[in-house]
Amino acid sequence: MRRYYEFALVVVLLGILAIVLTRALDEIGSRSEEAGVQLEVAAIRGQLLEVVAHRETFGGKLPASDNPIDWLDAKPLRDYRGALDEAPEDRSLWYFDRREKVLVYRFRDGHAARYRLNREAGRSDSPGVLAGVGLQRLEDRRQ
């Protein structure tokens, strides 16, 4: 009878350990997804600065679009679905929301990071802002 209690205790401990490990892996996955999004946004900001610097140096007009992806020659986003009127059902993807005029990344857990192209982003000595143009992160939303 004692062996059954020992076996039950081992099963319970392994179950608790599995739950803790699963939660830790989910947290690591969420953090790595956020880090990937931040890297992609940094690449977009760099390319936006290049477009603005070119215009500041050689003159001309900036693109009229509110979609920052339209400003770029090379599309840095792997899972970009384009400009949409409604949020897609899929997750782990980028899209431009035409109604709100924001670039959105929809995470696996359902919340969305939103970025707005700002043509009056404040001081030009701020990081990621040149001639008032920058990519501003808005408050995340649940979708």
C-alpha positions in Angstrom: 0.0 0.0 0.0 2.9 2.3 0.8 4.2 2.0 -2.8 0.9 3.3 -4.2 1.2 6.4 -2.1 4.8 6.9 -3.2 3.7 6.4 -6.8 0.8 8.8 -6.4 3.1 11.4 -4.8 5.6 11.1 -7.7 2.8 11.4 -10.3 1.5 14.6 -8.5 4.9 16.1 -8.3 5.6 15.4 -12.0 2.3 16.9 -12.9 3.0 20.1 -11.0 6.5 20.3 -12.6 5.0 19.8 -16.0 2.5 22.7 -15.4 5.2 25.0 -14.2 7.4 24.1 -17.2 4.6 24.6 -19.6 3.8 28.1 -18.2 7.5 29.0 -18.3 7.8 27.9 -22.0 4.6 29.9 -22.9 6.2 33.0 -21.2 9.4 32.5 -23.1 7.5 32.2 -26.3 5.6 35.4 -25.7 8.7 37.3 -24.9 10.5 36.0 -27.9 7.6 37.0 -30.1 7.6 40.5 -28.6 11.4 40.7 -29.3 10.9 39.6 -32.9 8.2 42.3 -33.3 10.5 45.0 -31.9 13.3 43.9 -34.2 11.0 44.2 -37.2 9.8 47.6 -36.1 13.4 48.8 -35.7 14.1 47.7 -39.3 11.0 49.6 -40.5 12.1 52.7 -38.5 15.6 52.5 -40.0 14.1 52.3 -43.5 11.8 55.2 -42.8 14.7 57.3 -41.6 16.5 56.5 -44.8 13.5 57.6 -46.9 13.3 60.9 -45.0 17.1 61.5 -45.1 17.0 61.0 -48.8 14.3 63.5 -49.2 16.1 66.0 -46.8 19.2 65.6 -48.9 17.9 65.5 -52.4 14.5 67.2 -52.1 11.2 65.9 -53.3 8.0 64.8 -51.6 7.4 62.2 -49.0 4.9 59.4 -49.8 1.3 60.4 -49.1 0.3 57.0 -47.7 -0.3 56.5 -44.0 0.9 53.0 -44.3 4.6 52.9 -43.4 5.1 49.8 -45.5 4.2 51.8 -48.6 7.2 54.1 -47.9 9.7 51.2 -48.1 11.5 49.8 -51.1 12.1 46.4 -49.5 9.3 44.9 -47.4 10.9 43.8 -44.1 7.9 42.0 -42.7 7.6 38.2 -43.3 3.9 37.8 -42.5 2.5 41.0 -43.9 -1.0 40.6 -45.3 -1.5 44.1 -46.7 -3.9 46.9 -46.1 -7.2 45.5 -44.7 -10.5 46.9 -43.6 -11.0 44.2 -40.9 -8.7 42.3 -38.7 -7.9 38.8 -40.1 -8.7 35.7 -38.1 -5.1 34.4 -38.3 -2.5 35.3 -35.7 1.2 36.0 -35.7 0.9 38.3 -38.6 1.2 42.0 -39.7 -1.4 44.0 -41.5 -2.3 47.7 -42.0 -5.7 48.7 -40.6 -7.2 51.1 -43.2 -9.9 52.3 -40.8 -7.6 53.3 -37.9 -4.6 54.0 -40.2 -2.3 51.9 -38.0 0.2 49.1 -38.7 -0.8 46.1 -36.5 0.9 42.9 -35.4 -1.5 40.4 -34.0 0.2 38.1 -31.4 -0.5 34.4 -30.9 -2.3 35.2 -27.7 -4.7 37.6 -29.4 -3.5 41.0 -28.4 -2.2 43.4 -31.0 0.7 45.8 -31.1 -0.3 48.9 -33.0 2.0 51.5 -34.7 1.1 54.8 -36.3 3.2 56.6 -38.8 3.5 60.1 -37.4 4.5 63.0 -39.6 4.7 65.4 -36.6 6.6 63.1 -34.2 8.1 66.0 -32.2 11.8 66.9 -31.9 14.1 65.7 -34.6 16.8 64.9 -32.1 14.6 62.2 -30.6 15.7 58.6 -31.5 13.9 57.3 -34.5 12.6 60.7 -35.6 13.9 62.7 -38.6 12.2 65.8 -39.9 9.2 65.0 -37.7 8.6 61.6 -39.2 8.5 58.6 -36.9 6.8 55.3 -36.1 4.9 55.6 -32.8 3.7 52.6 -30.8 0.2 53.0 -29.6 -1.5 51.1 -26.7 -1.8 47.4 -27.3 -5.4 46.0 -27.7 -7.1 42.7 -27.3 -8.7 41.4 -30.4 
